[in-house]
Amino acid sequence: MNDTPSTPRPGPPPGRRGRLTVYFGAAPGVGKTYAMLDEAHRRRTRGVDVVVGYVETHGRAPVVALLEGLEVLPRQELTYRGQSFTELDTQAVLRRSPRVVLVDELAHTNVPGSAHARRWQDVEELLDAGMDVVTTVNVQHLESLNDDVEAVTGVRQRETVPDHVVRQAYQIQLIDLAPEALRRRLAHGNIYRADQIDASLSSYFRLGNLTALRELALLWLADRVDDALISYRREHAISRTWPTRERVVVAVTGGPESETLIRRGARIAQRAAGSELLAVHVLSGDGLPAAAPATLEAQRRLVEELDGSFHTVIGEDTAAAVVDFAAAVNATMIVVGVSRRSRWVRVLTESVGTEIARLAETVDVHLVTHEQARRGRRRPNREARLPFSRTLAGWALAVAGPVALTAVLHLVPESAGLSTEILLYLALTVGVALVGGLWPALFAAVAAFLALNFFFTAPTGRLTVADPHNLLALGVFVVVAAAVASVVHLAVLRSAQAARARAEASALAQVARSVLEGEDTAESLVSRVREAFTLESVALLARDGARWRTVATSGSSPPRSPEEADTVATVDPMRVLALRGHSLHAGARRVLEAFATQAGNILEYRRLREQAEQARLLEHAEATRTALLAAVSHDLRTPLATIRTSIDGLLAPDIRLGAADTADLTRTVADATARLERLIDNLLDLSRLQTGSVAPVLRAASLDEIVPLATEGLATAAVRLDVPETLPLVLTDPGLLERVIANVVSNAVRHAPAGAPVLVNASATDAHVEVRVVDTGPGVSEDRKEHLFEPFQRLGDTSSGGLGLGLAVAHGLAGAVGAEISAEDTPGGGLTMVLTVPVAGRRAP
């Protein structure tokens, strides 16, 4: 093995970030490290300065052979908990400054004391220094796939690497091997030691596990390649579709035919492995939905059930928006339904499907017939109506305005001229449109035309026009007046629609805000509905066979069935909102449908969350039961076996024991009985804590009396007390606090090194007294401190003296008496347990 370069090589170019090359595999043993070293030899023959920063051979002869001829940098040696470890020496690599460095096992967790916690962070530092890095990683170590891998293999990976670290790689090389071939390689001893082969073949390296991991690796890498393809097409402004993967886009209108289109698109997508289903709904440019929110939500759920994704885009031209979306996602097919427009409408205008086919160019368009085809399209009534008072005022102005203006113009001594009079009547028409809308404005325009013709156009007094120019002016006036009135009327309606949309959005935002604030119960939802629509009462009803069951109500005299309600909104097939009060107009009904849809989603989310919580509790209970059985089978049987053996020795008729032997056996029985009693007490205490049956009696007590009693059963040399008599009294239950301190101290004594006593000291603040139990043992790592107070957590304790319940019981009892317990690192090594007890007669700040 060559440890020094044969000739000096130039280092990385300055001011450049290095490139990352990843050899990616589905499982250990597929040949990633071998391929990485083989690549290093190829680069070295081309004159590239390559060094080995860290390569793990696992004793495999082919890998060890490939290290020959490569420069291997020394590793960093670290000592942790009395054992020696070697890690990548990042500083040595930076000092050597090669062009390319090999770093194996990217997801590795470094030993505490290293410069970085994870190896991928070391690699980032090398890349920032301009060096190219070649590394290896398995699919099970990707952060995003951790849950999927656990579901497949049953093993939770503790060492992971963020996906973005691997995705940013300049090059990812897939090292693939068939599962059968990998199992043969394992059976031949090319991956693990002989004593690990049988266990590995029957657990992690099962054929099904390897097949699933291989598929995960291929799919993840395919997504990465797809991202690179999209970036390339975007950078080079390529709009034409490249059919690299089957992507089916379904144009969803929100109508009843959309479910047919979605199912047809799903069947088409399922014909090819790795294909995608995407549904797109085009929202008109005015922002007002053309379909009911509940219908769109149902279609969204259908798409998601078929493993597709639902998208909403905004566009003035529906066909163009669909085609643009398809081009953006590199779709290969667009599924669109046959037009619902009638034959006469299709003669005058092009159908959306035909227009999509014309614009799609290289994308295939699949036209699907359905039951609603050519039956005519019924557009939802979205027109906002003006209040009746404004409409009445508009008609009054349309009738009286032309009369009044005509009278005023007749009172003018000299005529203002036909052009001025036309402008005045046009202004009147616009005013009528602002007040009363389109139809009063059109009436005012016609009345103005007649007044201008009869009173101000020669010959006056007759509805005739002598001058053709005046006739043209009057004709233009009528057209302009009608057009202006129409535009003004539309602007008024759009303003009203926008105001209504703001109100709807505000109402829905209230629902969303209530959910974020934790008001996601059925009672809060029905209360929100009643407040939003100012109703007498609202009830959420659930179908219970042939009857209706009331889930939640708000208001007085709520309806008990849909038949008793004035308005009914469907939440889902099994639940409805029943409203009693005034009738709702069409716009309010649309908002109510959105409310119902949101209510269904919220209640479903709450149900799933409760199920997840129940599953978590069951899982915790099962884990506790399993741990209890495992612990009891060993730790309770051990003192029982000791007692049984000692008693058999004492009672054996054929054995004559001396006084010393009898005393030893008697002492052994007493010790084992005491240990068994402590174990049973801890189990009983844990049971009492979990059932909430601990009832502390709080009173003022002195710690200088409680602490010595708690440490009374321990050897004097094992514990050193420093509890001043001047400490203030604490508010606690002395008996329970004594159990807390006893458990914490005994746990510290068990982990303390021989000859190093545990220190128990106490100090006071204004509102608390802190009891600190300090040991200089091995300590507990940061990632394991969060499990320190869970039951049956031995955390490296291999002794047979307990079930791992001491700290769990101490934590529960401390909370019961109003104290707090936490863990800190002891300076110089070890663990310090801090017990905070409130001072009697004072409140914590």
Secondary structure, 3 states (H helix, E strand, C coil): CCCCCCCCCCCCCCCCCCCEEEEEECCCCCCHHHHHHHHHHHHHHCCCCEEEEECCCCCCHHHHHHCCCCEECCCEEEEECCEEEEECCHHHHHHHCCCEEEECCCCCECCCCCCCCEHHHHHHHHHHCCCEEEEEEEHHHEHHHHHHHHHHHCCCCCCCECHHHHHCCCEEEEECCCHHHHHHHHHCCCCCCHHHHHHHHHCCCCHHHHHHHHHHHHHHHHHHHHHHHHHHHHHCCCCCCCCCCCEEEEEECCCCCHHHHHHHHHHHHCCCCCCEEEEEEEECCCCCCCCCHHHHHHHHHHHHHCCCEEEEEECCCHHHHHHHHHHHCCCCEEEEECCCCCHHHHHHCCCHHHHHHHHHCCCEEEEECCCCCCCCCCCCCCCCCCCHHHHHHHHHHHHHHHHHHHHHHHHCCCCCCHHHHHHHHHHHHHHHHHHHCHHHHHHHHHHHHHHHHHHHCCCCCCCCCCCHHHHHHHHHHHHHHHHHHHHHHHHHHHHHHHHHHHHHHHHHHHHHHHHHCCCCCHHHHHHHHHHHHCCCEEEEEEEECCEEEEEEEEECCCCCCHHHCCEEEEEECCEEEEEECCCCCHHHHHHHHHHHHHHHHHHHHHHHHHHHHHHHHHHHHHHHHHHHHHHHHHHHHHHHHHHHHHHHHHHCCCCCCCHHHHHHHHHHHHHHHHHHHHHHHHHHHHHHHHHCCCCCCCEEECHHHHHHHHCCCCCHHHEEEECCCCCCCEEECHHHHHHHHHHHHHHHHHHCCCCCCEEEEEEECCCEEEEEEECCCCCCCHHHHCCCCCCCCCCCCCCCCCCCCHHHHHHHHHHHCCCEEEEEECCCCCEEEEEEEEECCCCCC
